Amino acid sequence: MWLSFVQFLTGVPMTSEMAFECLFISKDAELLRTISGILQELSICVEVCFRAGKAFDILQKLQTDLVVIDWEGEESRDLLQSIWGSRKRKKPIVVAISLHEMPIPGAHIVMNKPVSQPEARNSFKTAYRMMLIDHRKNVRHALMARINGTLEDGRKIRAIVTDLGDGGAGLCCTEELNVGDSLRLQLPLPGASREVLVHARVVWTREGRAGCEFVRIPPVDLMILNDWLKSRTIVKKPLVAV
């Protein structure tokens, strides 16, 4: 059984504007109350699941950024192994809350019971920062801009940049590209002061499309690109400083 966390506590459903999604696995009402205010301060939308054995099915259906596990031994361990063994490319940040002081391989953050407000606040602020970094690294922004590029051998290509992210770009190109090809690209960024120069490497190709990773960007261009990406990475701001 699972339900909206705020609805669980107050009967009021969460709104859809929350950016980060969390699955909280626990049947400890006191623990949920202890950290509920902190999660709301961080603008994290939370679903509650009472059993680790049911959680993985939920995770397969949701795009979850954070998983909080009230640790209960073997069932929790199986859940953690399932998360890391999942075929999903983007894995959630995992916070484990344990009654015993012990390392939990696979958990990004471990808290011990009883959990205090200051400890929980610091831990979830750290988790929030990790989610934000991971989100900026994985999010892709549609661009659909025509560009000219130059291969390492001097060959010119014309392509369309379909999407752009923190570490690379997607291309649609009529010329043949091969995995490992090095490219020099001038990227037009809508609203930016000028185009940015990036040196990229092709990491996959498929039927006229290619994915490239950035391998080198001049410092000024990197600053412009980072500012542009941040301006389009819209995440609801927490109510507290993180």
Backbone hydrogen bonds in HBPLUS format (Angstrom, degrees):
<---DONOR---> <-ACCEPTOR-->    atom                        ^
c    i                          cat <-CA-CA->   ^        H-A-AA   ^      H-
h    n   atom  resd res      DA  || num        DHA   H-A  angle D-A-AA Bond
n    s   type  num  typ     dist DA aas  dist angle  dist       angle   num
A0003-LEU N   A0048-VAL O   3.15 MM  45  5.54 136.9  2.34 135.9 148.3     1
A0048-VAL N   A0003-LEU O   3.00 MM  45  5.54 169.0  2.01 153.2 156.7     2
A0008-PHE N   A0004-SER O   2.70 MM   4  5.92 144.2  1.83 146.8 158.2     3
A0005-PHE N   A0046-VAL O   3.01 MM  41  5.42 167.1  2.02 149.4 145.8     4
A0009-LEU N   A0005-PHE O   3.07 MM   4  6.43 142.9  2.22 141.7 150.7     5
A0010-THR N   A0006-VAL O   2.62 MM   4  5.66 164.6  1.65 157.2 162.7     6
A0011-GLY N   A0007-GLN O   2.83 MM   4  3.85 132.0  2.06  99.5 112.2     7
A0045-CYS N   A0020-PHE O   2.96 MM  25  6.13 158.7  2.01 167.9 163.0     8
A0065-ASP N   A0021-GLU O   2.82 MM  44  5.31 145.8  1.94 134.2 144.8     9
A0066-LEU N   A0021-GLU O   3.05 MM  45  6.36 146.4  2.16 151.7 157.1    10
A0022-CYS N   A0045-CYS O   2.80 MM  23  6.06 145.9  1.91 160.9 166.5    11
A0047-GLU N   A0022-CYS O   2.84 MM  25  6.22 157.7  1.89 156.3 162.5    12
A0023-LEU N   A0066-LEU O   2.88 MM  43  6.41 150.9  1.96 155.2 162.6    13
A0068-VAL N   A0023-LEU O   2.91 MM  45  6.28 163.4  1.94 153.5 158.5    14
A0024-PHE N   A0047-GLU O   2.74 MM  23  6.04 170.4  1.75 168.2 171.5    15
A0049-CYS N   A0024-PHE O   2.83 MM  25  6.08 162.7  1.86 154.4 155.7    16
A0025-ILE N   A0068-VAL O   2.75 MM  43  6.05 175.2  1.75 175.5 174.7    17
A0070-ASP N   A0025-ILE O   2.89 MM  45  5.92 161.3  1.92 165.2 167.9    18
A0026-SER N   A0049-CYS O   2.95 MM  23  6.38 138.0  2.13 151.7 162.9    19
A0032-LEU N   A0028-ASP O   3.07 MM   4  6.40 160.0  2.11 154.6 160.4    20
A0033-ARG N   A0029-ALA O   2.97 MM   4  6.21 155.9  2.03 147.6 153.9    21
A0034-THR N   A0030-GLU O   2.94 MM   4  6.15 148.6  2.04 144.3 153.2    22
A0035-ILE N   A0031-LEU O   3.30 MM   4  6.61 152.1  2.38 150.5 154.9    23
A0036-SER N   A0032-LEU O   2.91 MM   4  5.74 124.8  2.23 142.9 157.0    24
A0039-LEU N   A0035-ILE O   3.06 MM   4  6.35 161.5  2.09 158.4 162.5    25
A0040-GLN N   A0036-SER O   3.04 MM   4  6.30 154.9  2.10 149.6 156.7    26
A0041-GLU N   A0037-GLY O   2.91 MM   4  6.12 151.0  1.99 143.6 151.8    27
A0042-LEU N   A0038-ILE O   3.12 MM   4  6.41 138.7  2.30 141.5 152.0    28
A0044-ILE N   A0039-LEU O   3.12 MM   5  5.51 170.8  2.13 158.4 158.3    29
A0043-SER N   A0040-GLN O   3.01 MM   3  4.98 162.0  2.04 107.2 111.1    30
A0239-LEU N   A0041-GLU O   2.61 MM 198  5.01 164.7  1.63 163.4 167.6    31
A0054-LYS N   A0051-ARG O   3.14 MM   3  5.56 150.2  2.24 108.2 116.1    32
A0055-ALA N   A0052-ALA O   3.11 MM   3  5.00 141.3  2.27  97.1 108.5    33
A0058-ILE N   A0055-ALA O   3.02 MM   3  5.16 118.1  2.42  99.5 114.9    34
A0059-LEU N   A0055-ALA O   2.91 MM   4  6.24 156.2  1.97 154.6 162.0    35
A0060-GLN N   A0056-PHE O   3.03 MM   4  6.31 138.8  2.21 145.2 155.4    36
A0061-LYS N   A0058-ILE O   2.99 MM   3  5.35 142.6  2.13 106.3 117.1    37
A0062-LEU N   A0058-ILE O   3.07 MM   4  6.31 137.8  2.26 148.5 161.1    38
A0093-ILE N   A0065-ASP O   2.88 MM  28  6.17 165.7  1.90 148.0 143.4    39
A0067-VAL N   A0093-ILE O   2.82 MM  26  6.22 159.0  1.86 164.6 169.0    40
A0095-VAL N   A0067-VAL O   2.83 MM  28  6.21 164.6  1.86 161.3 166.1    41
A0069-ILE N   A0095-VAL O   2.81 MM  26  6.28 159.9  1.85 161.0 168.0    42
A0097-ILE N   A0069-ILE O   2.84 MM  28  6.11 162.2  1.87 163.8 161.5    43
A0071-TRP N   A0097-ILE O   2.83 MM  26  5.64 147.0  1.94 139.9 150.6    44
A0077-ARG N   A0073-GLY O   2.90 MM   4  6.10 155.8  1.96 154.1 162.2    45
A0078-ASP N   A0074-GLU O   2.86 MM   4  6.09 155.4  1.92 151.5 157.3    46
A0079-LEU N   A0075-GLU O   3.12 MM   4  6.35 151.3  2.21 139.3 146.8    47
A0080-LEU N   A0076-SER O   3.00 MM   4  6.30 161.0  2.04 151.6 155.9    48
A0081-GLN N   A0077-ARG O   3.03 MM   4  6.27 160.8  2.06 149.7 154.7    49
A0082-SER N   A0078-ASP O   2.94 MM   4  6.14 149.6  2.04 143.3 151.9    50
A0083-ILE N   A0079-LEU O   2.92 MM   4  6.24 150.0  2.01 151.2 159.4    51
A0084-TRP N   A0080-LEU O   3.18 MM   4  6.49 165.4  2.21 152.1 154.2    52
A0085-GLY N   A0081-GLN O   2.91 MM   4  5.99 132.5  2.14 138.0 151.5    53
A0086-SER N   A0083-ILE O   3.31 MM   3  5.30 157.9  2.36  99.4 105.9    54
A0108-HIS N   A0094-VAL O   2.91 MM  14  5.39 132.2  2.14 133.4 147.2    55
A0109-ILE N   A0094-VAL O   3.25 MM  15  6.66 155.0  2.31 154.4 158.8    56
A0096-ALA N   A0109-ILE O   2.89 MM  13  6.32 163.2  1.92 163.3 165.4    57
A0111-MET N   A0096-ALA O   2.83 MM  15  6.28 161.2  1.87 160.1 166.6    58
A0098-SER N   A0111-MET O   2.81 MM  13  6.27 158.6  1.85 166.2 164.3    59
A0113-LYS N   A0098-SER O   2.74 MM  15  5.86 150.9  1.82 147.1 149.3    60
A0107-ALA N   A0104-ILE O   3.08 MM   3  5.82 164.7  2.11 145.8 147.8    61
A0120-ALA N   A0116-SER O   2.93 MM   4  6.09 166.8  1.95 155.3 159.6    62
A0121-ARG N   A0117-GLN O   2.83 MM   4  5.94 162.4  1.86 155.8 160.8    63
A0122-ASN N   A0118-PRO O   3.04 MM   4  6.22 165.9  2.06 150.3 153.5    64
A0123-SER N   A0119-GLU O   2.94 MM   4  6.09 162.7  1.97 151.5 156.8    65
A0124-PHE N   A0120-ALA O   2.91 MM   4  6.03 165.6  1.93 154.1 157.5    66
A0125-LYS N   A0121-ARG O   3.00 MM   4  6.08 143.2  2.14 141.8 151.7    67
A0126-THR N   A0122-ASN O   3.07 MM   4  6.29 154.3  2.14 143.5 150.0    68
A0127-ALA N   A0123-SER O   2.95 MM   4  6.28 154.8  2.01 143.1 150.5    69
A0128-TYR N   A0124-PHE O   2.86 MM   4  5.97 151.0  1.94 137.3 145.0    70
A0129-ARG N   A0125-LYS O   3.02 MM   4  6.31 159.6  2.06 148.4 152.7    71
A0130-MET N   A0126-THR O   3.04 MM   4  6.33 154.9  2.10 148.7 155.7    72
A0131-MET N   A0127-ALA O   2.90 MM   4  6.19 153.9  1.97 149.6 156.7    73
A0132-LEU N   A0128-TYR O   2.91 MM   4  6.18 155.7  1.97 152.0 158.7    74
A0133-ILE N   A0129-ARG O   3.04 MM   4  6.28 163.2  2.07 150.0 153.5    75
A0134-ASP N   A0130-MET O   2.99 MM   4  6.14 164.0  2.01 147.7 152.6    76
A0135-HIS N   A0131-MET O   2.76 MM   4  5.90 153.6  1.83 147.9 155.6    77
A0136-ARG N   A0132-LEU O   2.97 MM   4  6.18 165.2  2.00 151.2 154.5    78
A0137-LYS N   A0133-ILE O   3.01 MM   4  6.18 144.7  2.14 142.8 152.9    79
A0138-ASN N   A0134-ASP O   3.06 MM   4  6.20 143.8  2.19 143.6 152.2    80
A0139-VAL N   A0135-HIS O   2.87 MM   4  5.78 151.1  1.95 157.1 162.4    81
A0141-HIS N   A0164-LEU O   2.81 MM  23  5.17 171.0  1.82 143.8 146.4    82
A0164-LEU N   A0141-HIS O   2.87 MM  23  5.17 144.2  2.00 133.2 144.5    83
A0143-LEU N   A0162-THR O   2.99 MM  19  5.32 165.0  2.02 122.7 124.7    84
A0144-MET N   A0161-VAL O   2.69 MM  17  5.26 115.7  2.10 140.7 159.3    85
A0145-ALA N   A0161-VAL O   3.15 MM  16  5.24 146.1  2.27 133.4 138.5    86
A0161-VAL N   A0145-ALA O   2.80 MM  16  5.24 161.8  1.83 155.4 153.8    87
A0147-ILE N   A0159-ALA O   2.86 MM  12  5.51 164.9  1.88 158.0 158.7    88
A0159-ALA N   A0147-ILE O   3.09 MM  12  5.51 167.1  2.11 150.2 153.0    89
A0149-GLY N   A0157-ILE O   2.92 MM   8  5.15 166.0  1.94 147.6 149.3    90
A0157-ILE N   A0149-GLY O   2.94 MM   8  5.15 159.3  1.98 140.1 141.0    91
A0150-THR N   A0184-ARG O   3.00 MM  34  5.08 150.2  2.09 137.5 146.8    92
A0184-ARG N   A0150-THR O   2.81 MM  34  5.08 143.0  1.94 140.0 152.2    93
A0151-LEU N   A0155-ARG O   2.78 MM   4  5.19 172.6  1.79 159.4 161.2    94
A0154-GLY N   A0151-LEU O   2.92 MM   3  5.27 160.5  1.96 117.4 120.9    95
A0152-GLU N   A0182-SER O   3.18 MM  30  5.51 126.1  2.49 149.8 148.1    96
A0160-ILE N   A0172-CYS O   2.92 MM  12  5.11 153.8  1.98 143.3 151.9    97
A0172-CYS N   A0160-ILE O   2.85 MM  12  5.11 143.7  1.98 144.0 155.3    98
A0162-THR N   A0170-GLY O   2.85 MM   8  5.37 144.1  1.98 132.6 142.3    99
A0170-GLY N   A0163-ASP O   2.94 MM   7  5.16 160.8  1.98 137.7 141.5   100
A0165-GLY N   A0168-GLY O   2.92 MM   3  5.47 159.9  1.96 174.3 168.1   101
A0214-PHE N   A0167-GLY O   2.83 MM  47  5.62 167.6  1.84 139.8 142.0   102
A0169-ALA N   A0212-CYS O   2.98 MM  43  5.33 144.1  2.11 133.9 144.9   103
A0212-CYS N   A0169-ALA O   2.84 MM  43  5.33 169.0  1.85 167.8 170.7   104
A0171-LEU N   A0210-ALA O   2.78 MM  39  5.12 168.1  1.79 157.8 160.3   105
A0210-ALA N   A0171-LEU O   2.93 MM  39  5.12 153.5  2.00 142.2 144.2   106
A0173-CYS N   A0208-GLY O   2.84 MM  35  5.45 161.2  1.88 156.6 162.4   107
A0181-ASP N   A0178-ASN O   2.99 MM   3  5.67 164.3  2.02 143.4 144.0   108
A0180-GLY N   A0202-VAL O   2.83 MM  22  5.19 163.6  1.86 137.5 142.6   109
A0202-VAL N   A0181-ASP O   2.91 MM  21  5.35 160.3  1.95 153.7 160.3   110
A0183-LEU N   A0200-ALA O   2.77 MM  17  5.11 165.2  1.80 148.8 151.8   111
A0200-ALA N   A0183-LEU O   2.85 MM  17  5.11 160.1  1.89 143.9 150.7   112
A0185-LEU N   A0198-VAL O   2.91 MM  13  5.38 172.7  1.91 165.6 167.5   113
A0198-VAL N   A0185-LEU O   2.94 MM  13  5.38 162.1  1.97 156.1 161.1   114
A0187-LEU N   A0196-VAL O   2.79 MM   9  5.20 163.9  1.82 158.8 155.5   115
A0196-VAL N   A0187-LEU O   2.94 MM   9  5.20 156.8  2.00 140.2 144.0   116
A0192-ALA N   A0189-LEU O   2.90 MM   3  5.40 166.2  1.92 140.5 143.1   117
A0199-HIS N   A0216-ARG O   2.83 MM  17  5.08 158.3  1.87 166.8 168.9   118
A0215-VAL N   A0199-HIS O   2.83 MM  16  5.78 171.8  1.84 153.7 156.5   119
A0216-ARG N   A0199-HIS O   3.24 MM  17  5.08 154.2  2.31 142.3 139.5   120
A0201-ARG N   A0213-GLU O   2.85 MM  12  5.38 153.6  1.92 150.6 159.2   121
A0213-GLU N   A0201-ARG O   2.87 MM  12  5.38 157.6  1.92 153.3 154.9   122
A0203-VAL N   A0211-GLY O   2.79 MM   8  5.74 171.8  1.79 160.4 163.2   123
A0211-GLY N   A0204-TRP O   2.92 MM   7  5.24 157.8  1.97 141.1 145.7   124
A0206-ARG N   A0209-ARG O   2.81 MM   3  5.16 154.6  1.87 146.7 147.6   125
A0209-ARG N   A0206-ARG O   3.01 MM   3  5.16 147.8  2.11 108.2 118.4   126
A0222-LEU N   A0218-PRO O   2.82 MM   4  6.01 154.0  1.89 159.2 167.9   127
A0223-MET N   A0219-PRO O   3.00 MM   4  6.24 150.2  2.09 145.4 152.7   128
A0224-ILE N   A0220-VAL O   3.07 MM   4  6.41 156.6  2.13 147.2 152.9   129
A0225-LEU N   A0221-ASP O   2.88 MM   4  6.11 162.2  1.92 151.2 156.2   130
A0226-ASN N   A0222-LEU O   2.86 MM   4  6.01 165.2  1.88 149.9 154.0   131
A0227-ASP N   A0223-MET O   3.00 MM   4  6.15 162.3  2.03 147.1 152.0   132
A0228-TRP N   A0224-ILE O   2.97 MM   4  6.14 155.4  2.03 145.8 152.9   133
A0229-LEU N   A0225-LEU O   2.90 MM   4  6.15 161.6  1.94 154.7 159.3   134
A0230-LYS N   A0226-ASN O   2.92 MM   4  6.09 163.5  1.95 151.4 156.0   135
A0231-SER N   A0227-ASP O   3.04 MM   4  6.17 150.1  2.13 143.0 150.7   136
A0232-ARG N   A0229-LEU O   3.07 MM   3  5.28 143.4  2.21 101.4 112.3   137
A0233-THR N   A0229-LEU O   2.96 MM   4  6.13 113.2  2.42 141.6 159.3   138
A0233-THR N   A0230-LYS O   3.30 MM   3  5.03 152.3  2.38  94.5 102.5   139
